[in-house]
């Protein structure tokens, strides 16, 4: 049986998920969002982020990369 790498979710998850999973403070998350371009979705007063966007952001060294648009 083959072992597969864990799937990264494209479903927006609450910010609290990332704070707990990656042991990140709210202040750091806010700074990444406001000053470094971490893509965040806001619905009312709740904020969400896609795990795939978060991982891509971390792999880029904490700087948002422009998305490549496929046409």
Biopython code that builds the backbone (N, CA, C, O; Angstrom):
import numpy as np
from Bio.PDB.StructureBuilder import StructureBuilder

atoms = [
    (1, "UNK", "N", (0.835, -1.172, 0.000)),
    (1, "UNK", "CA", (0.000, 0.000, 0.000)),
    (1, "UNK", "C", (0.888, 1.245, 0.000)),
    (1, "UNK", "O", (1.832, 1.339, 0.784)),
    (2, "UNK", "N", (0.588, 2.179, -0.864)),
    (2, "UNK", "CA", (1.365, 3.406, -0.955)),
    (2, "UNK", "C", (0.936, 4.390, 0.122)),
    (2, "UNK", "O", (-0.245, 4.515, 0.449)),
    (3, "UNK", "N", (1.925, 5.081, 0.659)),
    (3, "UNK", "CA", (1.643, 6.131, 1.634)),
    (3, "UNK", "C", (1.599, 7.459, 0.889)),
    (3, "UNK", "O", (2.530, 7.803, 0.161)),
    (4, "UNK", "N", (0.522, 8.196, 1.075)),
    (4, "UNK", "CA", (0.379, 9.472, 0.385)),
    (4, "UNK", "C", (0.655, 10.616, 1.350)),
    (4, "UNK", "O", (0.399, 10.512, 2.550)),
    (5, "UNK", "N", (1.180, 11.703, 0.808)),
    (5, "UNK", "CA", (1.398, 12.901, 1.613)),
    (5, "UNK", "C", (0.049, 13.468, 2.017)),
    (5, "UNK", "O", (-0.925, 13.338, 1.275)),
    (6, "UNK", "N", (-0.020, 14.093, 3.182)),
    (6, "UNK", "CA", (-1.295, 14.673, 3.601)),
    (6, "UNK", "C", (-1.768, 15.735, 2.612)),
    (6, "UNK", "O", (-0.971, 16.518, 2.095)),
    (7, "UNK", "N", (-3.042, 15.749, 2.365)),
    (7, "UNK", "CA", (-3.638, 16.719, 1.449)),
    (7, "UNK", "C", (-3.723, 18.085, 2.137)),
    (7, "UNK", "O", (-4.069, 18.177, 3.315)),
    (8, "UNK", "N", (-3.407, 19.129, 1.396)),
    (8, "UNK", "CA", (-3.547, 20.489, 1.903)),
    (8, "UNK", "C", (-4.892, 21.007, 1.436)),
    (8, "UNK", "O", (-5.239, 20.892, 0.261)),
    (9, "UNK", "N", (-5.636, 21.568, 2.347)),
    (9, "UNK", "CA", (-7.004, 21.987, 2.068)),
    (9, "UNK", "C", (-7.069, 23.317, 1.325)),
    (9, "UNK", "O", (-6.306, 24.241, 1.605)),
    (10, "UNK", "N", (-7.995, 23.394, 0.375)),
    (10, "UNK", "CA", (-8.287, 24.658, -0.288)),
    (10, "UNK", "C", (-9.517, 25.310, 0.326)),
    (10, "UNK", "O", (-9.924, 26.397, -0.085)),
    (11, "UNK", "N", (-10.102, 24.648, 1.302)),
    (11, "UNK", "CA", (-11.260, 25.199, 1.994)),
    (11, "UNK", "C", (-10.782, 26.265, 2.977)),
    (11, "UNK", "O", (-9.866, 26.002, 3.756)),
    (12, "UNK", "N", (-11.370, 27.448, 2.963)),
    (12, "UNK", "CA", (-10.972, 28.465, 3.936)),
    (12, "UNK", "C", (-11.234, 27.976, 5.364)),
    (12, "UNK", "O", (-12.320, 27.490, 5.681)),
    (13, "UNK", "N", (-10.225, 28.115, 6.208)),
    (13, "UNK", "CA", (-10.312, 27.691, 7.600)),
    (13, "UNK", "C", (-10.190, 28.909, 8.506)),
    (13, "UNK", "O", (-9.555, 29.894, 8.129)),
    (14, "UNK", "N", (-10.789, 28.860, 9.698)),
    (14, "UNK", "CA", (-10.698, 30.001, 10.616)),
    (14, "UNK", "C", (-9.246, 30.287, 10.997)),
    (14, "UNK", "O", (-8.424, 29.374, 11.078)),
    (15, "UNK", "N", (-8.945, 31.547, 11.227)),
    (15, "UNK", "CA", (-7.597, 31.962, 11.605)),
    (15, "UNK", "C", (-7.136, 31.200, 12.848)),
    (15, "UNK", "O", (-5.958, 30.862, 12.959)),
    (16, "UNK", "N", (-8.049, 30.925, 13.783)),
    (16, "UNK", "CA", (-7.695, 30.209, 15.015)),
    (16, "UNK", "C", (-7.048, 28.854, 14.709)),
    (16, "UNK", "O", (-6.199, 28.393, 15.472)),
    (17, "UNK", "N", (-7.435, 28.216, 13.611)),
    (17, "UNK", "CA", (-6.841, 26.938, 13.203)),
    (17, "UNK", "C", (-5.337, 27.098, 13.005)),
    (17, "UNK", "O", (-4.556, 26.272, 13.478)),
    (18, "UNK", "N", (-4.930, 28.156, 12.308)),
    (18, "UNK", "CA", (-3.513, 28.383, 12.019)),
    (18, "UNK", "C", (-2.749, 28.812, 13.267)),
    (18, "UNK", "O", (-1.583, 28.458, 13.440)),
    (19, "UNK", "N", (-3.407, 29.575, 14.131)),
    (19, "UNK", "CA", (-2.767, 30.000, 15.373)),
    (19, "UNK", "C", (-2.391, 28.782, 16.212)),
    (19, "UNK", "O", (-1.296, 28.720, 16.771)),
    (20, "UNK", "N", (-3.307, 27.815, 16.298)),
    (20, "UNK", "CA", (-3.047, 26.600, 17.085)),
    (20, "UNK", "C", (-2.084, 25.653, 16.367)),
    (20, "UNK", "O", (-1.103, 25.203, 16.959)),
    (21, "UNK", "N", (-2.356, 25.352, 15.108)),
    (21, "UNK", "CA", (-1.574, 24.339, 14.383)),
    (21, "UNK", "C", (-0.113, 24.742, 14.207)),
    (21, "UNK", "O", (0.780, 23.903, 14.323)),
    (22, "UNK", "N", (0.133, 26.018, 13.928)),
    (22, "UNK", "CA", (1.488, 26.471, 13.645)),
    (22, "UNK", "C", (2.094, 27.277, 14.788)),
    (22, "UNK", "O", (3.181, 27.838, 14.649)),
    (23, "UNK", "N", (1.386, 27.334, 15.924)),
    (23, "UNK", "CA", (1.855, 28.050, 17.113)),
    (23, "UNK", "C", (2.280, 29.481, 16.769)),
    (23, "UNK", "O", (3.391, 29.909, 17.078)),
    (24, "UNK", "N", (1.375, 30.195, 16.130)),
    (24, "UNK", "CA", (1.605, 31.571, 15.693)),
    (24, "UNK", "C", (0.732, 32.492, 16.543)),
    (24, "UNK", "O", (-0.420, 32.167, 16.832)),
    (25, "UNK", "N", (1.273, 33.629, 16.939)),
    (25, "UNK", "CA", (0.484, 34.580, 17.726)),
    (25, "UNK", "C", (-0.461, 35.360, 16.812)),
    (25, "UNK", "O", (-0.237, 35.458, 15.605)),
    (26, "UNK", "N", (-1.512, 35.910, 17.403)),
    (26, "UNK", "CA", (-2.456, 36.732, 16.628)),
    (26, "UNK", "C", (-1.755, 37.947, 16.035)),
    (26, "UNK", "O", (-2.048, 38.364, 14.915)),
    (27, "UNK", "N", (-0.827, 38.506, 16.801)),
    (27, "UNK", "CA", (-0.101, 39.681, 16.322)),
    (27, "UNK", "C", (0.725, 39.344, 15.084)),
    (27, "UNK", "O", (0.739, 40.108, 14.119)),
    (28, "UNK", "N", (1.409, 38.211, 15.110)),
    (28, "UNK", "CA", (2.208, 37.789, 13.953)),
    (28, "UNK", "C", (1.316, 37.543, 12.751)),
    (28, "UNK", "O", (1.630, 37.971, 11.640)),
    (29, "UNK", "N", (0.194, 36.848, 12.972)),
    (29, "UNK", "CA", (-0.726, 36.575, 11.874)),
    (29, "UNK", "C", (-1.247, 37.893, 11.279)),
    (29, "UNK", "O", (-1.312, 38.045, 10.059)),
    (30, "UNK", "N", (-1.613, 38.835, 12.141)),
    (30, "UNK", "CA", (-2.105, 40.146, 11.697)),
    (30, "UNK", "C", (-1.029, 40.862, 10.877)),
    (30, "UNK", "O", (-1.324, 41.453, 9.838)),
    (31, "UNK", "N", (0.213, 40.807, 11.348)),
    (31, "UNK", "CA", (1.316, 41.463, 10.637)),
    (31, "UNK", "C", (1.517, 40.836, 9.260)),
    (31, "UNK", "O", (1.710, 41.548, 8.274)),
    (32, "UNK", "N", (1.471, 39.508, 9.192)),
    (32, "UNK", "CA", (1.614, 38.832, 7.900)),
    (32, "UNK", "C", (0.501, 39.252, 6.952)),
    (32, "UNK", "O", (0.726, 39.446, 5.758)),
    (33, "UNK", "N", (-0.695, 39.389, 7.494)),
    (33, "UNK", "CA", (-1.849, 39.772, 6.670)),
    (33, "UNK", "C", (-1.737, 41.213, 6.185)),
    (33, "UNK", "O", (-1.895, 41.481, 4.994)),
    (34, "UNK", "N", (-1.468, 42.134, 7.095)),
    (34, "UNK", "CA", (-1.517, 43.556, 6.748)),
    (34, "UNK", "C", (-0.248, 44.083, 6.090)),
    (34, "UNK", "O", (-0.329, 44.953, 5.223)),
    (35, "UNK", "N", (0.911, 43.585, 6.475)),
    (35, "UNK", "CA", (2.159, 44.146, 5.970)),
    (35, "UNK", "C", (2.871, 43.276, 4.944)),
    (35, "UNK", "O", (3.684, 43.774, 4.166)),
    (36, "UNK", "N", (2.572, 41.972, 4.936)),
    (36, "UNK", "CA", (3.299, 41.064, 4.047)),
    (36, "UNK", "C", (2.409, 40.367, 3.032)),
    (36, "UNK", "O", (2.900, 39.566, 2.237)),
    (37, "UNK", "N", (1.114, 40.652, 3.039)),
    (37, "UNK", "CA", (0.236, 40.181, 1.975)),
    (37, "UNK", "C", (-0.312, 38.775, 2.094)),
    (37, "UNK", "O", (-0.695, 38.185, 1.084)),
    (38, "UNK", "N", (-0.365, 38.213, 3.307)),
    (38, "UNK", "CA", (-0.987, 36.891, 3.468)),
    (38, "UNK", "C", (-2.448, 36.996, 3.056)),
    (38, "UNK", "O", (-3.182, 37.808, 3.620)),
    (39, "UNK", "N", (-2.896, 36.191, 2.079)),
    (39, "UNK", "CA", (-4.284, 36.282, 1.620)),
    (39, "UNK", "C", (-5.264, 35.761, 2.673)),
    (39, "UNK", "O", (-5.183, 34.610, 3.102)),
    (40, "UNK", "N", (-6.182, 36.626, 3.077)),
    (40, "UNK", "CA", (-7.181, 36.296, 4.095)),
    (40, "UNK", "C", (-8.552, 36.696, 3.571)),
    (40, "UNK", "O", (-8.707, 37.739, 2.936)),
    (41, "UNK", "N", (-9.545, 35.855, 3.846)),
    (41, "UNK", "CA", (-10.934, 36.150, 3.482)),
    (41, "UNK", "C", (-11.659, 36.605, 4.734)),
    (41, "UNK", "O", (-11.457, 36.038, 5.808)),
    (42, "UNK", "N", (-12.498, 37.620, 4.609)),
    (42, "UNK", "CA", (-13.262, 38.081, 5.758)),
    (42, "UNK", "C", (-14.744, 37.973, 5.450)),
    (42, "UNK", "O", (-15.218, 38.452, 4.420)),
    (43, "UNK", "N", (-15.472, 37.330, 6.369)),
    (43, "UNK", "CA", (-16.922, 37.193, 6.272)),
    (43, "UNK", "C", (-17.476, 37.781, 7.557)),
    (43, "UNK", "O", (-17.381, 37.178, 8.625)),
    (44, "UNK", "N", (-18.057, 38.970, 7.437)),
    (44, "UNK", "CA", (-18.505, 39.666, 8.646)),
    (44, "UNK", "C", (-17.287, 40.007, 9.488)),
    (44, "UNK", "O", (-16.353, 40.652, 9.011)),
    (45, "UNK", "N", (-17.302, 39.571, 10.743)),
    (45, "UNK", "CA", (-16.166, 39.843, 11.626)),
    (45, "UNK", "C", (-15.196, 38.663, 11.700)),
    (45, "UNK", "O", (-14.190, 38.733, 12.406)),
    (46, "UNK", "N", (-15.489, 37.588, 10.980)),
    (46, "UNK", "CA", (-14.646, 36.386, 11.006)),
    (46, "UNK", "C", (-13.653, 36.402, 9.850)),
    (46, "UNK", "O", (-13.983, 36.813, 8.738)),
    (47, "UNK", "N", (-12.428, 35.948, 10.130)),
    (47, "UNK", "CA", (-11.398, 35.874, 9.100)),
    (47, "UNK", "C", (-11.021, 34.424, 8.859)),
    (47, "UNK", "O", (-10.962, 33.610, 9.781)),
    (48, "UNK", "N", (-10.766, 34.123, 7.582)),
    (48, "UNK", "CA", (-10.432, 32.774, 7.153)),
    (48, "UNK", "C", (-9.235, 32.829, 6.211)),
    (48, "UNK", "O", (-8.970, 33.853, 5.581)),
    (49, "UNK", "N", (-8.518, 31.713, 6.126)),
    (49, "UNK", "CA", (-7.379, 31.602, 5.221)),
    (49, "UNK", "C", (-7.356, 30.177, 4.681)),
    (49, "UNK", "O", (-7.680, 29.231, 5.398)),
    (50, "UNK", "N", (-6.978, 30.031, 3.436)),
    (50, "UNK", "CA", (-6.829, 28.685, 2.868)),
    (50, "UNK", "C", (-5.486, 28.118, 3.319)),
    (50, "UNK", "O", (-4.475, 28.820, 3.327)),
    (51, "UNK", "N", (-5.490, 26.851, 3.691)),
    (51, "UNK", "CA", (-4.247, 26.228, 4.138)),
    (51, "UNK", "C", (-3.210, 26.237, 3.021)),
    (51, "UNK", "O", (-2.020, 26.408, 3.284)),
    (52, "UNK", "N", (-3.647, 26.054, 1.783)),
    (52, "UNK", "CA", (-2.709, 26.074, 0.657)),
    (52, "UNK", "C", (-2.044, 27.449, 0.523)),
    (52, "UNK", "O", (-0.849, 27.535, 0.242)),
    (53, "UNK", "N", (-2.818, 28.523, 0.725)),
    (53, "UNK", "CA", (-2.251, 29.878, 0.676)),
    (53, "UNK", "C", (-1.266, 30.098, 1.821)),
    (53, "UNK", "O", (-0.213, 30.711, 1.642)),
    (54, "UNK", "N", (-1.624, 29.589, 3.001)),
    (54, "UNK", "CA", (-0.772, 29.763, 4.176)),
    (54, "UNK", "C", (0.563, 29.038, 3.991)),
    (54, "UNK", "O", (1.620, 29.598, 4.281)),
    (55, "UNK", "N", (0.514, 27.802, 3.509)),
    (55, "UNK", "CA", (1.739, 27.023, 3.281)),
    (55, "UNK", "C", (2.597, 27.695, 2.213)),
    (55, "UNK", "O", (3.814, 27.802, 2.371)),
    (56, "UNK", "N", (1.974, 28.145, 1.132)),
    (56, "UNK", "CA", (2.708, 28.836, 0.056)),
    (56, "UNK", "C", (3.378, 30.101, 0.606)),
    (56, "UNK", "O", (4.517, 30.407, 0.255)),
    (57, "UNK", "N", (2.666, 30.831, 1.468)),
    (57, "UNK", "CA", (3.189, 32.045, 2.086)),
    (57, "UNK", "C", (4.426, 31.722, 2.932)),
    (57, "UNK", "O", (5.437, 32.419, 2.842)),
    (58, "UNK", "N", (4.346, 30.667, 3.753)),
    (58, "UNK", "CA", (5.480, 30.290, 4.596)),
    (58, "UNK", "C", (6.667, 29.823, 3.757)),
    (58, "UNK", "O", (7.812, 30.160, 4.057)),
    (59, "UNK", "N", (6.396, 29.049, 2.713)),
    (59, "UNK", "CA", (7.471, 28.550, 1.848)),
    (59, "UNK", "C", (8.175, 29.679, 1.106)),
    (59, "UNK", "O", (9.347, 29.556, 0.750)),
    (60, "UNK", "N", (7.464, 30.776, 0.874)),
    (60, "UNK", "CA", (8.050, 31.932, 0.189)),
    (60, "UNK", "C", (8.802, 32.832, 1.167)),
    (60, "UNK", "O", (9.245, 33.920, 0.798)),
    (61, "UNK", "N", (8.945, 32.385, 2.399)),
    (61, "UNK", "CA", (9.689, 33.164, 3.381)),
    (61, "UNK", "C", (8.870, 34.256, 4.027)),
    (61, "UNK", "O", (9.423, 35.248, 4.503)),
    (62, "UNK", "N", (7.557, 34.092, 4.053)),
    (62, "UNK", "CA", (6.708, 35.080, 4.707)),
    (62, "UNK", "C", (6.387, 36.277, 3.835)),
    (62, "UNK", "O", (6.000, 37.332, 4.339)),
    (63, "UNK", "N", (6.543, 36.121, 2.547)),
    (63, "UNK", "CA", (6.182, 37.189, 1.606)),
    (63, "UNK", "C", (5.211, 36.614, 0.592)),
    (63, "UNK", "O", (5.430, 35.527, 0.058)),
    (64, "UNK", "N", (4.151, 37.338, 0.331)),
    (64, "UNK", "CA", (3.148, 36.867, -0.628)),
    (64, "UNK", "C", (3.730, 36.903, -2.038)),
    (64, "UNK", "O", (4.427, 37.844, -2.415)),
    (65, "UNK", "N", (3.432, 35.872, -2.795)),
    (65, "UNK", "CA", (3.846, 35.791, -4.191)),
    (65, "UNK", "C", (2.652, 36.145, -5.064)),
    (65, "UNK", "O", (1.530, 35.749, -4.747)),
    (66, "UNK", "N", (2.856, 36.877, -6.150)),
    (66, "UNK", "CA", (1.736, 37.128, -7.055)),
    (66, "UNK", "C", (1.242, 35.812, -7.629)),
    (66, "UNK", "O", (2.035, 34.948, -8.004)),
    (67, "UNK", "N", (-0.064, 35.669, -7.695)),
    (67, "UNK", "CA", (-0.636, 34.424, -8.204)),
    (67, "UNK", "C", (-0.485, 34.373, -9.713)),
    (67, "UNK", "O", (-0.622, 35.380, -10.407)),
    (68, "UNK", "N", (-0.198, 33.169, -10.204)),
    (68, "UNK", "CA", (-0.113, 32.961, -11.644)),
    (68, "UNK", "C", (-1.506, 32.628, -12.143)),
    (68, "UNK", "O", (-2.154, 31.715, -11.633)),
    (69, "UNK", "N", (-1.961, 33.361, -13.131)),
    (69, "UNK", "CA", (-3.289, 33.132, -13.685)),
    (69, "UNK", "C", (-3.173, 32.276, -14.931)),
    (69, "UNK", "O", (-2.435, 32.599, -15.862)),
    (70, "UNK", "N", (-3.908, 31.187, -14.931)),
    (70, "UNK", "CA", (-3.915, 30.289, -16.082)),
    (70, "UNK", "C", (-5.071, 30.684, -16.981)),
    (70, "UNK", "O", (-6.205, 30.820, -16.521)),
    (71, "UNK", "N", (-4.784, 30.870, -18.273)),
    (71, "UNK", "CA", (-5.847, 31.269, -19.195)),
    (71, "UNK", "C", (-6.074, 30.208, -20.219)),
    (71, "UNK", "O", (-6.934, 30.361, -21.086)),
]
sb = StructureBuilder()
sb.init_structure("model")
sb.init_model(0)
sb.init_chain("A")
sb.init_seg("    ")
for serial, (resi, resn, name, xyz) in enumerate(atoms, 1):
    if name == "N":
        sb.init_residue(resn, " ", resi, " ")
    sb.init_atom(name, np.array(xyz, "f"), 0.0, 1.0, " ", f" {name:<3s}", serial, name[0])
structure = sb.get_structure()
